[in-house]
Amino acid sequence: MVTEASRLASRRPALTVLFRRRAGTATTVVLLILGALFVLLPLFWMLFTAFQQPANSQAIPPHWLARPTVKNFSATFSGTYAHNLVNSAIVALGSTAVALGLGVPAGYALARAKVPGSRLINSWFILAYVAPPVVFIVPLYVIYQHLNLLNTYQGLILAYETGLLPFTIWLMRVYFSDVPRDLDEAAWIDGCSKLTALWRVVLPTAWPGVTTVGLLVALASWGEYFAAVILTGPQTQTAPVGIESYVGSTSFSADWGGLAAAALIVVVPALAATVAVQRGLISGVTRGAVKQ
């Protein structure tokens, strides 16, 4: 007969494996929580400081139970930063309109037509998107000086398109490749031109992808700093550049409450857009990687 001791001995390997799996899962969860806290700590600081009294923004230790206030936001919107936000909105909308207006038809053409060297073109789009902005900024600055495009909305939007337009074409090609060609052919049989078929038949099918790309482009142009600080002036200065005005020469001369409020105004729309498009971005990039 099998004794109780032998039964326990036979179950020990299974229990050991189960314990190791649960220990590994618990360790992973703890590490993820710690990582999330580390990532969210700056956002928590901005949120906490933005609603502090201006006199308490530099208090040590912080006044955790202080009554929240919106004075920092009121001061931010009553100053020049409100104009910076308007500039950022204009540039973001303009960049998105140009990128989608040119990138959607180009992506559709690359997805449907047999273009010689399409893989090379696709690789070039990716390279243009991931290239550091410093590669383009010096030639653009020299060209803009001769064309009088410095301190203009048009100049900043065109500068952003050097990276955003290739990204739009590349990602829209991926989305259009998932739309069955039968839809195009059915529209052509019904008498539609290729442009009409794209607008009335194919585009509504790929509309989630268009929305995702548009939000990504708007997000990138909304929070861009490097090109904006070089190519803009007092009249076209965007919000990320305007935040710099809250930083003083020392930590005691900086307006930390205003700085936190101004940064929070820029970050919250960016976070909302990121949450909205993350699923579409991941699926689009995954499909693009598989097709390559």
Secondary structure, 3 states (H helix, E strand, C coil): CCCHHHHHHHHHHHHHHHHHHHHHHHHHHHHHHHHHHHHHHHHHHHHHHHCCCHHHCCCCCCCCCCCCCCHHHHHHHHCCHHHHHHHHHHHHHHHHHHHHHHHHHHHHHHHHCCCCCHHHHHHHHHHHHHCCCHHHHHHHHHHHHHHCCCCCHHHHHHHHHHHHHHHHHHHHHHHHHCCCHHHHHHHHHCCCCHHHHHHHHHHHHCHHHHHHHHHHHHHHHHCCCHHHHHHCCCCCCCHHHHHHHHCCCCCCCCCHHHHHHHHHHHHHHHHHHHHHHHHHHHHHHHHHHHHC
